[in-house]
Amino acid sequence: MAELSQTHKKYCLNCFHIIDTAVRSCPHCDYVQPETFNPIYLKPPHRLNQQYIIGRVLGHGGFAITYLGYDRHLGTRVAIKEYFPAEFATRAPDGENTVPYSGEKQTLFQLGKEKFIVEARLLATLRNPNIIRIRHFFEAFNTAYFVMEYLEGLTLKEHIEAQGGQLSWQTTKELLWPMLDALEEVHVKQCFHRDIKPDNIYITRQGLPILLDFGAARQQMSGATTNLLAFLTPGFAPAEQYSANGIQGPWTDIYALAATMYYALTGQVPPVPQDRALGEIELIPPSQMGISIPRKEEEWLLKGLEVKWSHRPESVQEWRRMMERHTVTTTMELKAHELEKEMEMAFLRSAILPRLMSRFLTPEGEKEIREAATFVGLKAERIDSLIEQALLMTGSERRQPEAPSTGSTESPAVKTQPIKKSSNTVAVPKEESPAAETTETAPAETESESKTTASESTTARDKKRSDSAPVSPLLRKAMDPKDSSVLPPRIRNSVGMEFVLVRPFSLNGEQTEYKTFNMGTPQKPYMVKLTHSYYLQTTQITQGQWRVVMGHNPAHFQGDDWQPVEQIAWDDVSAFLQRLNMLNEGYYRLPTEAEWEFACRADSETLYSFGNAEAQLENYAWYDQNAQGRPHAVGLKKPNRWGLYDMHGNVWEWVSDRFGLFPEGEFSDPKGPDTGASRVMRGGSWNLGPNYCKTVSRNYESPGYKANNLGARLLLEAY
């Protein structure tokens, strides 16, 4: 869009096309340009942050003004929210600055501003597509602003009115069902929206519902107790919101969403819960008003509208189960079911998995498991199921104890073997060979066989490996059913972790070329070759992912579930992996140091994955010069060319290797020293300089060491 070049031109306050000053109605959008402006609003065409042009006012509440704006850099319309509490401040004569009143009101203004910033930070951490997205935050003119995507459409209230005042049950359910996912993401951050109503749900032109206005959630997050009723909407607020001592939780938002669905279905606002509690008025079920709704579905809708919070579902997940089963199950029944499942998982972790450390279940071990089960009251068929689950999960099998061998002096420990320069043979550790199901030593490959293997295509190679080792359930689900030999480039697991495929070899005609790289120094080269594909997590493990798996958050820097989890020892990651592998999606582990560095390099031979220019590091990493004394949410900086974020900086990452000096020579699939008291970490961190963020930078600590700049990234085996 062109800039204003003459004084007799102006921006349209709606579409931001440049029009003549004398024009009242925009020829592009028909919007009538106002002749006068409210002095408390920023007067158009005000420019904010040298990037945004202010347009018409979209809304004005007690704490903020929302403007339509134009992003000059991106060429798109946006919504700009300005912190402006009219009770505590006014607009300066210059029409720009915000001037708080003196005394106590000045203190309240500052307190509210801090809460406004909390709201912006909350929105920045929410990634659900049904929650309004924040794009920018800044402070200017003695107040604060955040920029959101501009949505075109109608509020749910306007949408219902446009449809004649009521929606069918099927339409209501389809339209508002996505709000469940949105609320679950809000609740996992231990905060609640507290003001869900038809005016705060927006229906875009594409029919997508968007949850708006997190001002009430901001108040709750910051611990505010003043202005209790400022965010209370009669009919949509449950009883606990009317009292300063009311116990609020996920059930509070469940009531408001159920009330919103009731309004959409009937066209009537539910009666105030206090009147219902006193018996002065009853909530009329929709079916008694002539509304067509299945009886079972009406039951769970009314369950969400119970007056007492303790009678409502305790979580969105619990309410969802009621919906999906089309039956009303009491909270106590659900708690008993959850308790039983937790007991089974605890038994699997404590009694079964420790007996599978060797990947074999002996008759003695199985007998011990069944004896232990008698003390926890588990039925025999459930024990059978849990044992089979653990065998599948760990890749173990039932086997008789092996008699000690007297004819072999070979150590059972798996060693990394040097590559012989005169041969193309690839040394694969026996424990990683998917076909190694007996203790017999396989015949060594001949040179011709080795060359034949090296000339196979990547697809054929992967197909051959998949024939001898079953593909994990997660990969099988993601594969193209028309060609099950091709690995998907990216996958996502049930915890929300994303993984990208890393291939350490390429094709040159019919030849498979392995990508050997140097992990050492030019004076003492340590040449490494990897021979298998694997999936590496695109980001460091986040606090939200850790909480889902482990049930708690050990991080020092909390408040954002998208920040990397830190304060975790190598031993803690081992426990995390054990639980994660119980999902039966595949085999997760820490990457080896070689796997980590190969993925970090992304085919580069430079100091950093992006090159040698230290000045570019700030675009890819959080380190001491830009991190402002803390780690940051993952994925905010540029990824390397393979789509891996934060490989430099943010937090150190544990890898599986023990620490030791690199050997000299050429090696295949190295796993580090067999002995040693310390474990390796890679990547640098938020409180260290550029040298520590280099691709080759190493650090090490004992497996029990924890720090607020130390986390991890996981590997998922391709087979």
Steps between C-alpha positions, in 0.01 A plus 500: 500500500638838403589764756311828527674736262287810528318671785161470327513121521405274790465135590157339506450403863358162399686366194804737518496589133617856435210725414437873461455694823168638380353153436245394763425148378793281396465393135672168581300379805215755538604579856382849602794697638420680829538878518559517876691275741466412866795672674580194713580297188819521298414726209549347154721475305719454810807281450612256770847351529584628150309199367128526568245751373204556733152472348149485641418388854380139520412499867548679831482326836581604853870424466588522131419645160522278193577662164503375146854548374715455192838326511719693255767228499272208421228690312215352708232624734543424870321560829691716749410496869608802704509493879283798593304478828279810484443475876869553572634706206422745226642600163757780492428816294745378236251222417767231543626449854302339778503694828408312819323689775700573816498322833352154541365500145853534365597190698196312369583610146849353527368180655249463217771559244703217645192275479446610141854382421417168669200465266725561199747237621219252558366547149850465356530152653166369372531320167148359457344609166175586679665760725575854382867531409733777610760622250684782675530674836662832582482795739458858380341831601509404870282192445512158334369345179470157350419417141270213406378346179194682363203271452220565256165357593247532782489438872309187591220719632476683166523169315209356701291812435577474128371141505166601648590494869563127538725225364426132464663261746723350231616845387558613859707195580709514181561874544603495866666157533844649407475719812575190707851472353552873548399485867718198567804697383405793724441274801829314463666833582308509827286795398137539394325726250217594743300702248379261232182630340356551149665844475845348564482229236556617146384309192724573202377511144634147463283384793791459742419587865765712673515564874561870575573735791722343763476801729327296770762228472762775536337616821498148641858423397634810668319424823270802482209509743372848423221577256358151553184565302668686214520179296176341616224459242165402659365177357840380381692529828467214751422551867863484616585815302264710710706452816855598584530162673351300215706197393575549132656252263441328165140441611450879493572518127299181443192672645550806280547292184194288584301821556620628164387178331164525681459857370589399144250215513208676667563870434461562874756590765505245786364633830745634758628207712417672831133516401513132409665414830225682695231320303360821356544381142591178326721429203264369234657214300506578127288193421217645708514813284438301185868480403607184317796357693594138582419417862850380588661810351262724691613323816866590460410855396295548817777334701725791402233742629477357851477779760755344736849482354560163669215350296653605169780316316834584655679538167433541130636151449243357739220697334618385158482136610140556603425646159674229303331219692161677494451414864535676832759334722549629850824668595569229756469227235741684275746550784485128582571412138795740486634362827485145364688599183765684701546196723553280194755740353681522831517120518633485144772754583603352832450124460518414129739737323792447745490129410540580130828689523675224303218501240410145610227379737602176671254259664641602838440866421142435389434299817625790711270741311194285564587460866533879533160541335328312782582787735329766286183311411547491123316227312695234311372616160613856569847376596517307172405815311754719684781249442422485128486878490842528667653239266375686195600837639859401575554256214559221752408132475445203723806277522654227711819603686806438283763257615839667546719459192841334546619514143499872440720764652323789328378765737120543497542877510431676171805684374536764231713357223732706278419509130752317289611732224555211261141380521151639452370290785283692744547397862158497669494433875337166568243644739369730229466232235124449460555141396711406806257267676749231610838507667669330207758707320391575142751414226709796396403665172723444207637802318269438203197471728598823669526681168161368397349635820661838448355527150140452608269797467390684813143379459608142446731522799221629723266236360751227575540621858123525545462140382728381779381740772138606551420867447381678813125573531562875477691466173255250359219748560691778322615298200339523160283189469581486127874476569584366844873496421534880511557660837298820564721812521331627819286336766321613814432283804208499741681730745538768232870444432602549138784306340684545171661217304880506485665293224879467533543371144406611149472354152741553215357304214479146634759560772414578861740762631545530875564849634819471701577805713775608738405536869858569604765757409710516180804400706322193640218403265213294638314396184147374561250322278138423591328211325137529604216750463339641813253764612616791716266724698465837328525685832628442848255325736255765620363549849152412377618172350687410817194574715274284283732200534634544853216687672716787627723781375852516649608810304641805678363745240128420494197678359516386138444136406684562170827579677751216514486296815819544704623393842490141376780253562609234251338251737173699489497474121541123534184489713321724250599266216377198690156653538490633145586158360197362681286672235594221256566749220860401434834504677611839634848567637763771526707548184863399502747784483569412135129495410450835672794669325413358158146640529627833634745539212230432239766430237708802600870506587496846659521623859122519520233324296434823309862598431797662672357849560456550873290810428227270362478296820228721649267388221539133595575489871423636846834566668649747751478801268128479420331265748448763773593258776263209429408230249223567248215308340626249246469562127520880508835520324585377151547125462796340325450388142350168615230666710659454844456793741730620779785262419713797605428661838187519719591198719773237490375161381587169659615227261545130575882479491735486792766768484845425366761637264428432135710219352693545179389311192182411314200352680150386421199573728711586808338496841778648709714335769375186675593638842505842662330694778370793291251543217536740207285805423501698176381827346578782743247696704330833567761618754814423301680667212526418128798263540286263707231499231728368226414170340803328653456641852485234773432496871457223754365436848400209723167330415341649812596861419221758451511864389261766372681502164495124438228303316474233232378408151378151409569256219238260365642197328377453144480122549 
